């Protein structure tokens, strides 16, 4: 058996892991930090332009080998398991939650409060935005005040979005450019934005932040060690104590040879799915329900937000394709007056080519060829299509769960996770009213701008999922405290998405990072200076 | 091994391969000349004549380059929300060859090569072929269902075609300065959009 010893063993190699490792290495330069990631490193930045072209031309996956075929979960939203995690191919949206997210119980009698003050999270947001080099401008809404400016000015609006901002603004809602983790100019070893417009697939210049850059920067001067292609299968507790002694792992190339990590502190930074999974897998006679699970809540309260979309037709002329991955956001409905029917959601606007793409046959079914096809297409490009979307705040029930599925096992015989999201009764009870409200918002925008809604839809999964190890002050009703320290094991932390009690009503990544940076301070306090 | 020695070794190893295997390999990625000739005749009908002969030829060349660059068994995008693992299927080229040969036969049955037929006849032949292949819409990317639909989809869904349609230099998914995108796309000049 190979044994590695360190001060901090971080399990998982995604964005929260990268941010945690970076901050710990700054706060405690002498600390020995090992990041263990099941997937492989894809550090060939020089090939990303080619990968992008292959994706555009052939639909090939732009991150070769970023998955492990027998390490997959039922109900997961992405197969990616590699250094960088889902943030290899995120869009870069960096919205903040609002203070209401932290006080749902106090303000509205719904779900639960988060066990931290808004001022603490707000400060961490500022740090997260600095580390991710977010471009943005302050929200025009009262209640969205910031203590620090964005590190970069906002992403300049494309001509199309400028036109659509004028259209959308007629509704009375106020819109901003979406804050994004995109370099406007080269910075921090990454390139500047060239509007390749494939942020959600791959960014050849590295302008859109991805954690592989951070890991490379930390590895070169040996500030951390990264052990990739190494799957941590379970955490083991010290005999007679409640502290975690070791993480047991296997390397893909040496599946028969156990690898053990011994550390003063263990941090599970494996995202919303694999964090709960590891804790449940780590059961033993002393801890038959898995680690950190004295409350029985590991794998419960799995959260996220629903999303409702629409396409509008408007008279204003745009030219689809200028910057389709950028959008406008309104925070009009981030806060809901108490005593009113509860509804919270963000509001986004994108350019769109819906209904304005070339077609093979006309309305009568006649085959179109050559210039007549081009003319048919051109005749349908007058005015614009607009993509609208609202991420709706919904709350999980205790039965929104991640469980171990005995029917699906990996090569080592470990049962794989199954995620089944369920909403609490209050959320279910108001969903019809929520849908009607959002439809009304879309309708108001269309009417005010002289357009019309031509289609609507609703997602069938929860986006930006979190939960499974929710934070709280009471060990009977939560898994960890606000720093991610588990109630049951003083040297075991969980960070990021799994710790969130609720999923908010906008993209979650910035919040996951901010919470993690706050955890880093607590973990550093426990390390020798 | 010296680089030159390695190259010589690779060349001799390639020469030792059975000719038939090389031919099969070539067939999977490369359309034979007679198929290319038929494709170019069809292209003159299905692609905009307003591109001019050179523009149509260039669009066909790009499609042929696409077929040469096709790789079987590559992981496709997993998707988000409900991801799944899928791989690129076998090369569409053998199917294309058969479809082009069938079009050529059908054209000859109508009295000549495809290009010599009147537009209604050409349209009817294409309609029948696409209907028989179950093509309902232009594919976003070539999918092997039918070579004609794939050629059309490859061109009409390109960034260049969008610019031609809008008569403006949008440059969708091309590398460009952010500042360029903040302005209304410049209209095409008399050069037909070529810059």
Interface residues (C-beta under 8 A of the other chain):
Chain A: X54 X55 X56 X57 X58 X59 X60 X61 X62 X64 X67 X69 X76 X77 X78 X79 X80 X155 X156 X157 X158 X159 X162 X184 X193 X194 X195 X196 X197 X198 X200 X201 X204 X319 X320 X321 X322 X323 X324 X357 X358 X359 X360 X367 X369 X370 X371 X373 X374 X377 X378 X381 X459 X460 X461 X463
Chain B: X45 X46 X47 X48 X49 X50 X66 X69 X70 X71 X74 X75 X76 X77 X78 X80 X81 X82 X83 X84 X85 X88 X122 X123 X126 X127 X130 X135 X136 X137 X138 X141 X149 X152 X156 X157 X159 X161 X162 X164 X165 X166 X168 X170 X171 X172 X173 X175 X176 X177 X178 X179 X180 X181 X182 X183 X184 X185
